[in-house]
Amino acid sequence: MAPEDQGSAPQLKAMAFGMTWAVFVASAMMMSSFQVHGYSEDSGISSSSPKSRSIEGNGGRLGSSRVLTLTSASYDAHLSLTKDDPSKSTSIQRRSLDEIRFNKCPPADPSFHTESKDYVPGVHKGIYPLLPVDYPLPAAKAAVLKTQTLGDSVIVPGDHQLFGALPDEWLSRVKPPTYPQADPNAPFWRELRSVIRSQKKRRSSDPPSDLSRWPDTWSSFDLEDIAAAVDAEYPASLQQSLIMQTFADGGFQMDKSIVEFRSVRDFIGNQVRIAALNTWAFDVVAPISFMLKWHTGVPRPEEMAWLIGSGQYGIDDGVPQDIVDDLVAMNLTKAEDFTAYKQGSPTHPSWPAMHSSGSSCSFWLPAVAKMTPEQYCEALRVDFAVAFARTVAGVHYPMDNYAGLNLGSKIMIEKLPGHLAEYYGYNETAVRSRLEALEFDWETFDPRTCTIGGVPVGDRLLQ
């Protein structure tokens, strides 16, 4: 400060006090609301969203005001609810429904607490919140996801296991996903409604037959068993169980007309080959499936269930009344409670479902083996069950499952003929023709009647 601007000693003291107070106030404001991409750390909710309003978290019910605070288990604006201190109620701003995307990316540091300077509601500040503009992932955010969060298998174009595959070439082959919208008639709500229905039946111990016709090997399962069967099981193990049971019952007759003859009895070309193909088929679809997940960023059902069930979104935002009522009635204490699993859904986006895209046994097996209609029907039911058991568990929408099943078939058509020709000496053209003849839209499969588009599966098998 120039000498002529210094002023008197009392003036200097007053100015110093004022500066100190300003710093204190600014620090307090920063501690309570650290701005990140227009989102505040104390709420994780957008201050620049096209829709904003005061929230008291009353779940759509009058007279039950609840305060929103953070817990270490929170993510994607997943705020715990407490009535302990109504004086802490505050006006906060948030995203519109149209802006919600997958955000379940917990920190890699096991000692994490919400007070961490690096994270806001359980998600790293370098990426939080992931919005529509962030899918497909920008390189910088992909790097943070890969190295500083538990985001699972963050596969983006250029990954070695993709062998040059790009999202657009696969997105064009399956029905695209739908997203949350501020319209109660939007297609997304039918998807979420289906998951909610499955959760209500599972919680009520309703018979599994209310939802589907399950494989014979699952005949003793209740809905909790069905959800547990697809909880972090070894890849393709349920299909392998089907194969093992079929061999125990007499096995398959491999079609030797499309491969070099070796010997009348061929353990290497039968059991060993089928076991290897079962594992290979899962491995070859996984990178493409995960690339599409991180390209589209569809939020998990539990994310939507918590945001709605905790009162953060309701009918005024465009959520259908029945969905609000069902989710509020569940009295969720955290997002994971919506699912059958303690850990909730995996830490990668919802669409397409990997369990589904990996369920291609019923597609590739009849291309290399002679199956009876009964064997084919059971194989279809197993693949379908593995896919839709994840909806029973509350971690996938039906659209995820259908897209995954159809994606798995299309990847097999592209990859399997060359693989069989290179490794086992199959006629590549013959294998491709068989796969193309066997392909169908899984939305036309009825597990109760074992028909595809109304046609018995055995009739299709003979084509």
VENNOR-V13076 format. One record per backbone hydrogen bond with DSSP energy under -1.0 kcal/mol. CO is the residue of the C=O (numbers start at 1). NH is the residue of the N-H. E is the energy in kcal/mol with one decimal. If there is no record, write none. Layout:
co = <CO,CO>
nh = <NH,NH>
e = <E,E>
//
This chain:
co = <2,3,8,9,10,11,12,13,14,15,16,17,18,19,20,21,22,23,24,25,26,27,28,29,36,38,39,40,40,45,56,58,67,69,71,77,80,82,85,86,96,97,103,106,109,113,118,120,123,124,124,131,132,138,139,140,141,142,143,144,148,153,156,159,160,162,167,167,168,170,181,183,186,187,188,189,190,191,192,193,194,195,196,197,198,199,200,201,202,207,208,208,215,216,218,222,223,224,225,228,234,236,237,238,239,240,241,242,243,244,245,246,247,253,258,267,270,271,272,273,274,275,276,277,278,279,280,281,282,285,286,287,288,289,290,292,293,297,298,300,301,302,303,304,305,306,307,307,308,314,314,315,320,321,322,323,324,325,328,334,335,336,347,353,354,356,358,360,360,361,365,365,368,370,372,373,374,375,376,377,378,379,380,381,382,383,384,385,387,388,389,390,393,397,398,399,400,400,401,402,403,404,405,406,407,408,409,410,411,412,415,416,417,418,419,420,420,427,428,429,430,431,432,433,434,435,441,442,444,446,446,450,451,452,455,456,456,457,458,460>
nh = <5,6,12,13,14,15,16,17,18,19,20,21,22,23,24,25,26,27,28,29,30,31,32,33,39,47,36,43,44,40,66,61,82,80,74,79,69,67,88,89,99,100,105,150,112,116,125,123,120,127,128,134,135,142,143,144,145,146,147,148,108,155,159,162,163,165,170,171,172,173,183,186,189,191,192,193,194,195,196,197,198,199,200,201,202,203,204,206,205,210,211,212,218,219,221,226,227,228,229,231,237,240,241,242,243,244,245,246,247,248,249,251,250,370,427,272,274,275,276,277,278,279,280,281,282,283,284,285,286,289,290,291,292,293,294,296,297,102,350,304,305,306,307,308,309,310,312,313,311,317,319,318,324,325,326,327,328,329,331,337,338,339,152,357,358,359,360,363,364,365,368,369,255,253,376,377,378,379,380,381,382,383,384,385,386,387,388,389,390,392,393,395,340,401,402,403,353,404,405,406,407,408,409,410,411,412,413,414,415,416,419,420,421,422,423,424,426,431,432,433,434,435,436,437,438,439,444,445,453,450,451,457,446,455,452,459,460,461,462,463>
e = <-1.9,-1.3,-2.2,-2.4,-2.3,-2.5,-2.6,-2.5,-2.4,-2.5,-2.5,-2.6,-2.1,-2.3,-2.3,-2.7,-2.7,-2.6,-2.4,-2.4,-2.3,-2.4,-2.0,-1.8,-1.9,-4.1,-3.1,-1.1,-4.4,-1.2,-1.9,-2.4,-1.9,-1.7,-1.8,-1.1,-1.9,-2.3,-2.3,-1.9,-1.4,-1.5,-2.1,-3.2,-1.6,-2.4,-2.8,-2.3,-3.0,-1.9,-2.5,-2.0,-1.4,-2.4,-2.1,-1.6,-2.6,-2.3,-1.9,-2.7,-1.4,-1.7,-1.9,-1.7,-1.4,-1.8,-1.3,-2.8,-1.6,-1.5,-1.9,-2.3,-1.3,-1.2,-2.2,-2.5,-1.7,-1.6,-2.5,-2.4,-1.8,-2.1,-2.5,-2.0,-2.4,-2.7,-1.5,-2.5,-1.2,-2.1,-2.0,-1.6,-1.8,-1.7,-2.1,-2.3,-2.1,-2.4,-2.0,-1.6,-2.4,-2.2,-2.0,-1.6,-2.3,-2.7,-2.5,-2.3,-2.4,-2.2,-1.6,-3.5,-1.3,-3.7,-2.6,-1.9,-2.6,-2.3,-2.2,-2.6,-2.2,-1.5,-2.7,-2.9,-1.1,-2.2,-2.5,-1.1,-1.4,-2.4,-2.5,-2.1,-2.0,-1.8,-2.2,-1.9,-2.7,-2.2,-2.4,-1.6,-3.0,-2.3,-2.1,-2.1,-3.1,-2.3,-1.2,-1.1,-1.6,-1.5,-1.8,-1.0,-2.0,-2.7,-2.4,-2.4,-2.6,-2.0,-1.5,-1.3,-1.8,-1.6,-2.7,-2.4,-2.3,-1.6,-1.3,-1.7,-2.2,-2.1,-1.3,-1.9,-2.3,-1.1,-2.6,-2.5,-2.1,-2.1,-2.4,-2.4,-2.2,-2.3,-2.6,-2.5,-2.7,-1.7,-2.7,-2.2,-1.1,-1.7,-1.7,-2.3,-2.4,-1.3,-2.5,-2.1,-1.9,-2.2,-2.7,-2.5,-2.5,-2.6,-1.6,-2.0,-2.5,-2.0,-2.1,-1.6,-2.8,-2.3,-1.7,-2.9,-2.1,-2.5,-2.5,-1.9,-1.6,-2.2,-2.3,-2.2,-1.9,-2.3,-2.4,-1.8,-1.7,-1.4,-2.5,-1.5,-2.7,-1.7,-1.3,-2.0,-2.7,-1.6,-2.8,-1.1,-1.3,-2.0,-1.0,-1.3>
//
